[in-house]
Amino acid sequence: MSKKRRARTKARRRLAGLLALAIALIGIGSLYSLLVPQPQTAQAQEDPAVVRQGEQIYNNTCITCHGQNLEGVKGRGPSLIGIGEAAVYFQTSTGRMPAVQQGAQAAEKPPVLTPKEIDAISAYIQANGGGPVLPKERGAALRGDNPARGGELFRLNCASCHNFTGRGGALSSGKSAPSLDGSTELQMYAAMLSGPDNMPRFSERQLSPQEKKDIISYVKSVTDGNNNPGGDALGGLGPQSEGLIGFIVGIAALLGITLWIGAKQ
């Protein structure tokens, strides 16, 4: 009998321990759910009327190449699912879309859509495809307060394609990095979010919103024509003009020395 009682006692102790552990875990879980705030997910609430207007514009100008459900059409246009309003704004505000013809790269031209139409089609694609959204700030509010740091970031991330003064340059496969002259603050911010053509997307982990604004501040400082204390900017092409002059002078000096040595002999 004593052995049976001891076995029952051990079983009861084990059961009690398991129950206590379960109660403790439930209590900890309840406290965690109550005390720790849930992550807030921003959901853009688009105006239904604006979305319907955007759908009409999409059906008139985009559906042939990008499909009825933004899924894209093979050989004509890519899927628009996940590109977000940032990409739509950049492509339409710079006139790249709607495209005139297929090519290695959509050419920049005067925009076809009005600002209201761009807002409407951006809202429609954002509501149905999702993706990066534009910041609320506009114009000068998108310029950072540290253009010096923006210049460093630009040289590290952008200058290899856009030139260190933002004048652009040729790339492979018939593509090119465009000049940033005349680009608005919002267009530059949208390009960094969406990564058009060969340009990479810069997430907030790669470039924070403040760093993007500092880059914009730097670009505007070198493209607005008010940052040339030394005189004429020579087109903002960098040291190419000086290099050409140095090359001509150097060749002329070498020829002169060669002729002088020949005359002496």
N, C-alpha and C positions, 0 to 999 in steps of 0.2 A: 504494500500500500504506500509506503513512503516513497518508493521509486516512482509510482504513478503520480503521486502528488507533486514530486519535484519536477517531473516532465510537464505536468499541467501548468505549474508555476512558471517554468521557462517559456512555455508556449504563450502564456498570458503576457509575460514581460515583453516578448518579441512583438506580439500583436499590439501591445500598448506603445512600444517604441515606434512601430511603423505608423500607427495612427498619429502620434505626436509629430513625427517627421512630415507626414502628409499635411497636417494642420498648419505646421510652420511654413511649408512651401506655399500653401494656398494664401496664408496671411502675407508673406513676403511679396507674392505676385500681386495681391490686391493693393498693397501699399505702393508698389512700383507703378501700377497702372493709374493710381490716384495722384501720386506726387510728381511723377515724371511727365512733362508736357508732351503731347503728341506732335509730331512734325506737321507744320502747316504747309499744305500744298496749294500754291496759287492757281486758281482756276479763272481764266479770262471769261467773263460773261459778255458775249457779243450781242449787240442789238439785232434781234431777229430780222428787222426790216433791212438793216445794212447787209446782213448775211444773204438775204434773198436778192438784194440788188447785186451783190458780188457774184452770186450764182448765175444771174443773167449775163453779167459781163464775161464770166468764165465760159459760159456756153457759146457766147458770140466770138470770143477771141482766143480761147485756150484749149477747148475740148478736142479739137482735131489732133493736136500733138500730144496732149497730156491725158486724154481719156476721160470717160464719163465720170469715173469715181476717183480721179487723181492718180490712177494706177500707172499712167504712162502708156505710150504707144511705141512699140519696138521700131526702131529706125527713124522715129520722128521726134520724140521727146521723152525725158525721164519721168519717173514717178515724182509726184509732189507731196507724197505722204511723209511727214516728219520734217519738211524743210522749214515750216513756220513762216510767220508774217515777216520776219527779218529778211529772208531770202526773196520773198515776193516783192517787198518794198525796194530792195536794192535793184533787182532785175528790171522792174517796171519804171522806177523813178529815173534810172539811167538810160532808158530807152532800149535796153538790150532785149526786153520782151515787151510785146510780142515780136518774135524774130521775123525778119524779112525772108531769110533763106537759111538753109542748113549750111554749116561750116565748122571749121575747127574751133571757132570761138565767136560768140555773139558780139557784134560790134556795138559800141556805144553810139547813141544817136539821140536826138530830141525825143522826149517821152511821148508816146502815143496816147496814153491814158491821162486823164486829169487827176489832180490830187484826191478828189472825192472818190473817183473810180478806183484809184490805187488803194485807198483805205477800205473800200467795199470788198474788192477782190482779196485783199489781205485778210480781212475778217472772215470771208468764206473759206479760204484755204486753211486758216488757223483753226476754225471751228470744226472742220472735217478731217484735217490731216495732222494738226498739232505741230509742235516744234518750237524753236527759239522765238521769243517774243521781243519786240522792240522796247527800249527803255521809255519811261514816261517823259524824260527831259528832251528838249529840242534846242537847236541852235547853239548859242554860246554856252548854255548850261551843260553841254556835253564836252566842254573843254576843261581839262584838268588844270590844277594850279601848280604843276611841276613839269614844265616842258623839258627841263634838262633831263629828268629821269625818263620822260617820254622819248627823248632823242636816243638815249641808251637802249631802251626797249625796242625802238624802231630799227636801230642798227643791228640788233641781235636777231630780230624776227622778220623784218620786212625789207631791209635795204638790199638784200641779195637779189631781189626781183624788181623792186620799185626804185632802185637807186637811192642813195642816202639823202637826196634832196626831194624824193618823191616824184621824179620825172619819168619813172617807168623804164622799161627795157624789154628786149626781145627774149622769148623763151623758146623751147623746142616745139616741134610738131605744128608749126604755124601759129603758135599762140604768143601772147605778149602780156606783160604786166602793164596796165594802163598808167598814164600820168595821173597824179592826184590833184593837179591844178583844177580848181573849180568844184571839187567834190565837197559836198556839204558834210557837216559833222555827223548827221544821222546816217548818211550813206556810208561813211567810213565805219561807223559803229556797226551798222547792219552787215557790212562786208566781213568784219572780224567775227561776227556771230555766225554767219552763214557759209563763209568760205567759197565764194564763187570761182568757177573754173579751176585753175591750179592752186588757188590760194587755200591754205589749211583753215579749218575752224579753230578758233581760240576759245576754249571753254573758260569758265571762271577759275578753274584750277591752273590753267596756263597763264592767263592774263585776267586779273581781277577787273571789275568795272572801273575802278579808279585808275588802274594802269592803262586800260583802253582809252580813258579820257585824257590821260597824260600824253599818250601817243598822238591823239587827235590834236591836242594843243601844240605839240611839236610840229606836226605836219602843217597846220595852219600858219605857224610862225615862219616856215620856210617857203610856203607857196603863196602867201598873200603879198609878197613883194616888199615887205616892210622890215626885213631882217638882213639888210646888206650894208652894214656900216662901212665896208671897205670900198664901196662904189658899185659899179655895174656888176650884176650877178652873172653876166655872160650866159643867160639862158638857164641858169641853175643846173648845168650839166656836170658840175664838179670840176676837177682839175684837167678835163680833156683839152680845153683850149690852151692852158699853160703847157700841157704835155706836147701838143702839136707844135707850139712855138719852140719849146726846148728841142724837139726832134729836128726841126728845120735848122735852128741855129747850130746844133751839134753836127749835123751832116755837112753844113756849109763850112764849119770849122775843120772837120776831118778832110774835106776836099782841099781846103786851103793849105793845110799842113802837108798833104800828099803832094800837091803841086810844088810847094816850096822845097820839099825834100828832093823831088825829081829835078827841079831846076838846079839845085846844088850839085847833084851828081853829074 
